[in-house]
Amino acid sequence: MGGLGTSGGTWGRSTNGWSPSVWLQSAFPLLAGPFLVWFLQLACHAQYQGVHNVFDSSISAVVQAFVADPRRFFAAFLPREISAAALRIVAAWYVLLLVLTLVLPGKKGYGLKTPAGYTLEYRVNGLAVFLVAHLIVLGATYAGIISLSAVVDELNSILALANMFGVLLSVFAYIKAWTFPSYPEDNKTTGFVPYDYLMGIEFNPRLGPLDLKLFTIGRVGMISWSMLNFCFVQKQYETFGQISNSMVLTVALQLVYIVDFFVREDWYLRTVDIGHDHFGYYLAWGCSVWLIWIYSASASYLSRNLTHLAWYQIVVTLVLAAFSYLVFLQSNQQKDLYRQTNGKCNVWGKPASGLRVRYTTKDGVAHDSILLTSGWWGVARHFNYFADMIFSFSIGLATGSTHAVAYGYGINMFFLLLHRSVRDEGRCRAKYGSGWDKYCQIVKYRIFPGIY
Ligand code: NDP
């Protein structure tokens, strides 16, 4: 292993104050985010909401209708009142997730060392919560007690409620950070309120045994995404009297991704979401609304648009999905194994190579760390993101459609991971200083080998 010990000082999310670019970065997701989600879902369902003379099933038509007559547009779609049925569905679902998270057992997991020097403990029960929640809801559907397609029928009201929940949670997170933070030494603030509200001040807000970040991402976000996919399956069945092979493939591929996330939840505690991002609107609203409704766009589209895949489309999609998923898994495992064994492991059958780097926590104590430079981590600094992008694109292929909304998940992942790579590298440079620059000289490309 090459050696370089360079202290990077403290690190974490930006603490720069106001600037036009910070203002733009904050304003766009805060103002445009809810409308983008709404537009995408409208584009999937517009023709079934009694306004097919206004919109057809395309984003461009939705945008054109908005530009042509904003008042008519809002009048057609904004729910004038939240239906009681939607309120019952949302309340029951959130209570179920909360109770299961608090009562189901799980082994202990540990996050990365925070800038203030904490190593937090987590209860890793995501898989149990996922399974029991699905068992209860799918079981009740099978028994005819509830109907999953009611969620699609109440889409406008439920989306409005999800937005309210996401915004209220973000406001709560902001107030909590100033008034009763769980680990105040890890708070970060720019003094520019919109940015602090967006990117969060508190790192790991907790309410008693409940970790708000893990609950919002890993319970509300990931489990609702899966359940919403099942709601769209039932809706397709009710609409067309059949479940298409494209729907089966789309939902099955996403289910693999979601279940695997829970099987490896212990690993997830050491990723950027938990180990770097603070808890603000980006995560609170992002996982309560964006993650659930944008990631399920493909199934949402299929619930209203019947497509059938030819055998060769199934084969191409499966090959692409399987190959990209294996790379995604292997690259993440290589890094985790390398860190867990302190570099004493084999990668691709050879002893792993890497770089020793150094960082300093807020208390002034210097710590050593290691960066892998072989395996997929020698191909590009974020080849795991590349693999994830390709897998997400294969979900669009699985829909058998050429329509942009069917690729909503893939388009989202492309930009999300591109942006994430920039954020992550800024943080790593702040953490490891010249050690990170040396690493970038060894592994030259960020995501796409030979290009970027
Ligand atoms: P990474 O797994 O790439 O983790 C980045 C962190 O790993 C860095 O901050 C650094 O942390 C450490 N690191 C960077 N380079 C090296 C190296 N060469 N050797 C060892 N450690 C290194 O990113 P994420 O946590 O963002 O993502 C994990 C996976 O989750 C990815 O595959 C991604 O595609 C996926 N993902 C999926 C999302 C979704 O919504 N579906 C959203 C986000 C991610 P440090 O040194 O401080 O420990």
Residues whose N, C-alpha, C, O or C-beta is under 5 A from the ligand:
A	BS01	NDP	T271 V272 D273 K335 I370 L371 L372 W377 R381 N384 Y385 D388 D424
